[in-house]
């Protein structure tokens, strides 16, 4: 019997800081655990075969109904202990509408 290595890979998410014309940002209220009811940036999990930029735009549309333009990458956040669901890597973008 051949031994197959099992990989425990981190989950990949995107978050978007949406800059508004009045110098505020858009936040959403989380509908699911963890942190249900807390304020958060729009974002979510990247789907298989999806570019991270596409995922960011999709998540913003799904969660806010806004059509935004991505400006640039803000950062990548990968602390393996920051999310109670496990090791989650978040790619964060700046956008405007």
Backbone torsions as a table, in degrees:
resi	resn	phi	psi	omega
1	UNK	NA	136.2	-179.9
2	UNK	-85.6	135.1	178.2
3	UNK	-87.5	129.0	178.8
4	UNK	-107.2	129.3	178.2
5	UNK	-76.1	133.5	177.3
6	UNK	-100.1	127.3	-179.3
7	UNK	-97.4	135.1	171.4
8	UNK	-105.4	95.1	-176.8
9	UNK	-94.8	148.9	174.9
10	UNK	-68.7	155.4	175.1
11	UNK	-83.7	149.7	-177.0
12	UNK	-113.6	126.9	178.0
13	UNK	-129.0	166.0	173.4
14	UNK	-126.1	149.1	172.6
15	UNK	-133.2	152.1	-177.1
16	UNK	-133.9	124.1	170.8
17	UNK	-90.2	109.2	-178.5
18	UNK	-96.8	114.9	178.7
19	UNK	-85.2	127.2	180.0
20	UNK	-95.8	158.2	179.4
21	UNK	-58.5	-26.2	-178.9
22	UNK	-93.4	21.9	177.6
23	UNK	64.9	28.6	172.1
24	UNK	-111.2	175.0	175.2
25	UNK	-123.1	159.3	179.4
26	UNK	-90.0	129.9	173.5
27	UNK	-122.5	154.3	175.0
28	UNK	-119.5	157.0	175.0
29	UNK	-96.9	122.7	-175.8
30	UNK	-61.5	133.5	-179.3
31	UNK	-98.5	-10.8	-176.7
32	UNK	-131.3	157.5	171.5
33	UNK	-72.2	153.8	0.8
34	UNK	-77.4	157.9	175.7
35	UNK	68.2	32.4	177.0
36	UNK	-55.8	134.9	180.0
37	UNK	88.8	-10.1	178.4
38	UNK	-84.9	155.6	175.1
39	UNK	-78.8	143.7	-178.2
40	UNK	-153.2	164.4	170.7
41	UNK	-72.1	148.7	172.2
42	UNK	-61.4	140.7	179.2
43	UNK	167.3	-179.9	-179.9
44	UNK	171.6	-167.6	-174.9
45	UNK	-78.0	143.4	174.8
46	UNK	-79.4	131.9	178.8
47	UNK	-83.9	154.0	-179.4
48	UNK	-58.2	130.7	178.7
49	UNK	83.8	2.6	-176.7
50	UNK	-100.8	136.7	173.4
51	UNK	-70.8	148.5	-177.8
52	UNK	-62.5	-33.7	177.9
53	UNK	-64.9	-41.3	177.3
54	UNK	-64.0	-41.3	179.0
55	UNK	-62.4	-41.6	179.8
56	UNK	-62.0	-46.5	179.5
57	UNK	-65.2	-40.3	179.0
58	UNK	-63.4	-47.1	-179.1
59	UNK	-62.2	-40.9	177.7
60	UNK	-61.3	-45.9	178.6
61	UNK	-60.4	-46.7	-177.9
62	UNK	-63.8	-40.4	-172.4
63	UNK	-91.3	-22.5	-175.8
64	UNK	-126.6	-20.1	-174.3
65	UNK	79.0	1.7	-178.0
66	UNK	-86.7	147.4	171.2
67	UNK	-106.1	113.5	-175.2
68	UNK	-117.3	168.5	172.4
69	UNK	-116.7	130.6	176.9
70	UNK	-74.8	132.8	178.4
71	UNK	-92.7	-55.9	-179.1
72	UNK	-165.2	169.5	177.2
73	UNK	-76.4	129.3	176.3
74	UNK	-87.5	-45.4	-179.0
75	UNK	176.1	172.5	177.0
76	UNK	-121.5	129.2	-174.5
77	UNK	-119.7	119.8	-167.8
78	UNK	-134.7	18.7	177.3
79	UNK	-57.7	118.9	-175.0
80	UNK	-65.8	-11.6	-177.9
81	UNK	-107.6	7.8	-173.9
82	UNK	-82.1	-15.8	-177.4
83	UNK	-126.0	127.8	-178.1
84	UNK	-66.9	-12.6	178.7
85	UNK	-79.1	-12.2	-178.2
86	UNK	133.2	-165.1	-178.6
87	UNK	-75.3	108.4	-178.7
88	UNK	-119.3	127.9	175.3
89	UNK	-102.1	123.6	-179.9
90	UNK	-109.8	130.8	174.2
91	UNK	-104.7	120.4	-173.7
92	UNK	-110.6	131.0	-180.0
93	UNK	-113.2	155.0	168.1
94	UNK	-100.0	137.3	179.2
95	UNK	-140.8	166.2	174.0
96	UNK	-138.7	161.1	176.5
97	UNK	-137.0	NA	NA
